[in-house]
């Protein structure tokens, strides 16, 4: 199967999963949105747009539910929980319930009430309010049967991200080397500055740290 075919198959499976969750938890009250697979570091798992961001024709338009590309390799049950979370946002949008604040990031008590009525356990976080959700035990039993043939399409890591992680590791190593130098100098503080042995050891430590730093940088 070609990658493009697998992508289309995954989108189809997400739409079928949406229809299933809509029947089981919302009595088919929700209208099918446009489901996308994208990545946005500000919304790492996914999102629901609180406006009709897709135009079907001159009359009909649709909101969007996105499933993050970088999280498609999670367990299907977790993908279902994330999709159900955003369907709760869609429910609030449909019935004009303001379930958020602080520029859409904070999930308020209205969101918690909606989520708890539609198969989710909800926990409060300091940063985003009632945003930490997972399937209840009964919801998990209902959903698990539907997910037996759910396809997985994993996105490979960006080479730019790999480079960024390499640079982060270098910075960490350099900081560690600098701490070693500081510790070495700290142990030498009792030596008098005019002590030739003391000055020689301090010089060796400084040369050693510089040499180690050069070795780290040459490994990039």
VEXZA-617843 format. One record per residue (C-alpha): residue number from 1; residue in one letter; x, y, z. Coordinates in steps of 0.25 Angstrom, whole numbers, plus 5000, padded with zeros to 4 digits. Layout:
<rs>
(r NUM "a" (X Y Z)) ...
</rs>
This chain:
<rs>
(r 1 "x" (5000 5000 5000)) (r 2 "x" (5006 5014 4996)) (r 3 "x" (5007 5024 5007)) (r 4 "x" (4997 5033 5000)) (r 5 "x" (4987 5022 5000)) (r 6 "x" (4990 5020 5015)) (r 7 "x" (4987 5034 5018)) (r 8 "x" (4974 5034 5011)) (r 9 "x" (4971 5021 5018)) (r 10 "x" (4974 5028 5032)) (r 11 "x" (4965 5040 5028)) (r 12 "x" (4954 5031 5025)) (r 13 "x" (4956 5023 5038)) (r 14 "x" (4955 5036 5046)) (r 15 "x" (4942 5040 5039)) (r 16 "x" (4936 5026 5042)) (r 17 "x" (4941 5027 5056)) (r 18 "x" (4935 5041 5057)) (r 19 "x" (4921 5036 5052)) (r 20 "x" (4922 5024 5062)) (r 21 "x" (4925 5034 5074)) (r 22 "x" (4914 5043 5069)) (r 23 "x" (4904 5032 5069)) (r 24 "x" (4908 5026 5083)) (r 25 "x" (4910 5039 5091)) (r 26 "x" (4903 5050 5084)) (r 27 "x" (4891 5043 5078)) (r 28 "x" (4895 5048 5064)) (r 29 "x" (4893 5062 5068)) (r 30 "x" (4906 5067 5062)) (r 31 "x" (4908 5070 5048)) (r 32 "x" (4920 5064 5042)) (r 33 "x" (4932 5074 5041)) (r 34 "x" (4944 5074 5032)) (r 35 "x" (4954 5065 5039)) (r 36 "x" (4968 5068 5036)) (r 37 "x" (4982 5063 5039)) (r 38 "x" (4992 5074 5042)) (r 39 "x" (5002 5078 5052)) (r 40 "x" (5003 5091 5061)) (r 41 "x" (5012 5091 5073)) (r 42 "x" (5003 5101 5080)) (r 43 "x" (4992 5090 5079)) (r 44 "x" (5000 5077 5080)) (r 45 "x" (4989 5067 5080)) (r 46 "x" (4978 5074 5072)) (r 47 "x" (4967 5085 5072)) (r 48 "x" (4953 5089 5068)) (r 49 "x" (4951 5102 5061)) (r 50 "x" (4940 5110 5067)) (r 51 "x" (4936 5116 5053)) (r 52 "x" (4932 5109 5040)) (r 53 "x" (4946 5110 5034)) (r 54 "x" (4943 5101 5021)) (r 55 "x" (4933 5106 5010)) (r 56 "x" (4926 5094 5003)) (r 57 "x" (4918 5103 4994)) (r 58 "x" (4911 5117 4994)) (r 59 "x" (4901 5112 5005)) (r 60 "x" (4908 5101 5013)) (r 61 "x" (4921 5103 5022)) (r 62 "x" (4927 5094 5032)) (r 63 "x" (4936 5095 5045)) (r 64 "x" (4949 5087 5046)) (r 65 "x" (4954 5076 5055)) (r 66 "x" (4968 5073 5054)) (r 67 "x" (4976 5061 5059)) (r 68 "x" (4991 5064 5061)) (r 69 "x" (5000 5057 5051)) (r 70 "x" (5011 5055 5061)) (r 71 "x" (5001 5048 5070)) (r 72 "x" (4995 5038 5060)) (r 73 "x" (5004 5027 5066)) (r 74 "x" (4997 5027 5079)) (r 75 "x" (4988 5016 5083)) (r 76 "x" (4975 5016 5076)) (r 77 "x" (4967 5017 5089)) (r 78 "x" (4975 5030 5092)) (r 79 "x" (4972 5036 5078)) (r 80 "x" (4957 5033 5080)) (r 81 "x" (4958 5040 5094)) (r 82 "x" (4964 5052 5087)) (r 83 "x" (4954 5052 5076)) (r 84 "x" (4943 5051 5086)) (r 85 "x" (4949 5063 5094)) (r 86 "x" (4948 5072 5082)) (r 87 "x" (4934 5067 5079)) (r 88 "x" (4930 5073 5092)) (r 89 "x" (4936 5086 5088)) (r 90 "x" (4927 5084 5075)) (r 91 "x" (4915 5082 5084)) (r 92 "x" (4917 5094 5091)) (r 93 "x" (4919 5102 5078)) (r 94 "x" (4906 5096 5073)) (r 95 "x" (4898 5101 5085)) (r 96 "x" (4905 5114 5087)) (r 97 "x" (4911 5110 5100)) (r 98 "x" (4924 5117 5104)) (r 99 "x" (4933 5106 5109)) (r 100 "x" (4946 5113 5109)) (r 101 "x" (4953 5126 5113)) (r 102 "x" (4967 5132 5112)) (r 103 "x" (4968 5132 5097)) (r 104 "x" (4962 5118 5095)) (r 105 "x" (4972 5111 5103)) (r 106 "x" (4965 5110 5117)) (r 107 "x" (4955 5099 5118)) (r 108 "x" (4944 5104 5128)) (r 109 "x" (4934 5097 5136)) (r 110 "x" (4924 5097 5125)) (r 111 "x" (4933 5089 5117)) (r 112 "x" (4935 5079 5129)) (r 113 "x" (4920 5078 5130)) (r 114 "x" (4918 5075 5115)) (r 115 "x" (4930 5065 5115)) (r 116 "x" (4925 5057 5127)) (r 117 "x" (4912 5055 5120)) (r 118 "x" (4918 5050 5108)) (r 119 "x" (4927 5039 5112)) (r 120 "x" (4939 5046 5117)) (r 121 "x" (4947 5047 5131)) (r 122 "x" (4952 5061 5133)) (r 123 "x" (4963 5066 5142)) (r 124 "x" (4967 5080 5144)) (r 125 "x" (4981 5086 5141)) (r 126 "x" (4987 5098 5146)) (r 127 "x" (4990 5104 5132)) (r 128 "x" (4978 5100 5123)) (r 129 "x" (4967 5097 5133)) (r 130 "x" (4958 5085 5131)) (r 131 "x" (4966 5080 5119)) (r 132 "x" (4971 5067 5123)) (r 133 "x" (4961 5056 5118)) (r 134 "x" (4961 5041 5116)) (r 135 "x" (4950 5031 5113)) (r 136 "x" (4942 5026 5125)) (r 137 "x" (4942 5011 5127)) (r 138 "x" (4928 5009 5121)) (r 139 "x" (4932 5018 5109)) (r 140 "x" (4945 5010 5107)) (r 141 "x" (4937 4997 5106)) (r 142 "x" (4928 5003 5096)) (r 143 "x" (4939 5009 5087)) (r 144 "x" (4949 4998 5088)) (r 145 "x" (4941 4988 5079)) (r 146 "x" (4940 4999 5068)) (r 147 "x" (4955 5001 5068)) (r 148 "x" (4959 4986 5065)) (r 149 "x" (4963 4990 5051)) (r 150 "x" (4967 5004 5052)) (r 151 "x" (4979 5007 5043)) (r 152 "x" (4991 5015 5048)) (r 153 "x" (4999 5024 5040)) (r 154 "x" (5012 5029 5047)) (r 155 "x" (5019 5042 5043)) (r 156 "x" (5034 5042 5043)) (r 157 "x" (5042 5052 5051)) (r 158 "x" (5046 5065 5044)) (r 159 "x" (5061 5066 5041)) (r 160 "x" (5060 5080 5046)) (r 161 "x" (5055 5075 5060)) (r 162 "x" (5066 5065 5060)) (r 163 "x" (5076 5076 5058)) (r 164 "x" (5070 5084 5069)) (r 165 "x" (5071 5073 5078)) (r 166 "x" (5085 5071 5075)) (r 167 "x" (5088 5085 5078)) (r 168 "x" (5080 5084 5091)) (r 169 "x" (5089 5072 5095)) (r 170 "x" (5102 5080 5092)) (r 171 "x" (5097 5092 5100)) (r 172 "x" (5094 5082 5112)) (r 173 "x" (5108 5076 5110)) (r 174 "x" (5115 5089 5110)) (r 175 "x" (5108 5094 5122)) (r 176 "x" (5112 5081 5129)) (r 177 "x" (5126 5083 5125)) (r 178 "x" (5126 5098 5131)) (r 179 "x" (5120 5092 5144)) (r 180 "x" (5132 5083 5145)) (r 181 "x" (5142 5094 5143)) (r 182 "x" (5135 5102 5154)) (r 183 "x" (5135 5091 5163)) (r 184 "x" (5150 5089 5160)) (r 185 "x" (5153 5103 5163)) (r 186 "x" (5144 5103 5175)) (r 187 "x" (5153 5092 5181)) (r 188 "x" (5165 5100 5178)) (r 189 "x" (5161 5113 5186)) (r 190 "x" (5169 5109 5198)) (r 191 "x" (5182 5110 5190)) (r 192 "x" (5188 5124 5190)) (r 193 "x" (5189 5131 5177)) (r 194 "x" (5204 5132 5177)) (r 195 "x" (5205 5117 5179)) (r 196 "x" (5211 5112 5167)) (r 197 "x" (5205 5098 5168)) (r 198 "x" (5191 5104 5170)) (r 199 "x" (5193 5113 5158)) (r 200 "x" (5197 5101 5150)) (r 201 "x" (5186 5092 5154)) (r 202 "x" (5176 5103 5151)) (r 203 "x" (5182 5105 5137)) (r 204 "x" (5181 5090 5134)) (r 205 "x" (5166 5090 5138)) (r 206 "x" (5163 5102 5129)) (r 207 "x" (5171 5096 5117)) (r 208 "x" (5164 5082 5120)) (r 209 "x" (5150 5089 5119)) (r 210 "x" (5153 5096 5106)) (r 211 "x" (5158 5084 5100)) (r 212 "x" (5146 5076 5104)) (r 213 "x" (5137 5087 5099)) (r 214 "x" (5144 5087 5085)) (r 215 "x" (5142 5071 5084)) (r 216 "x" (5127 5073 5087)) (r 217 "x" (5126 5084 5076)) (r 218 "x" (5133 5075 5066)) (r 219 "x" (5123 5064 5068)) (r 220 "x" (5112 5073 5062)) 
</rs>
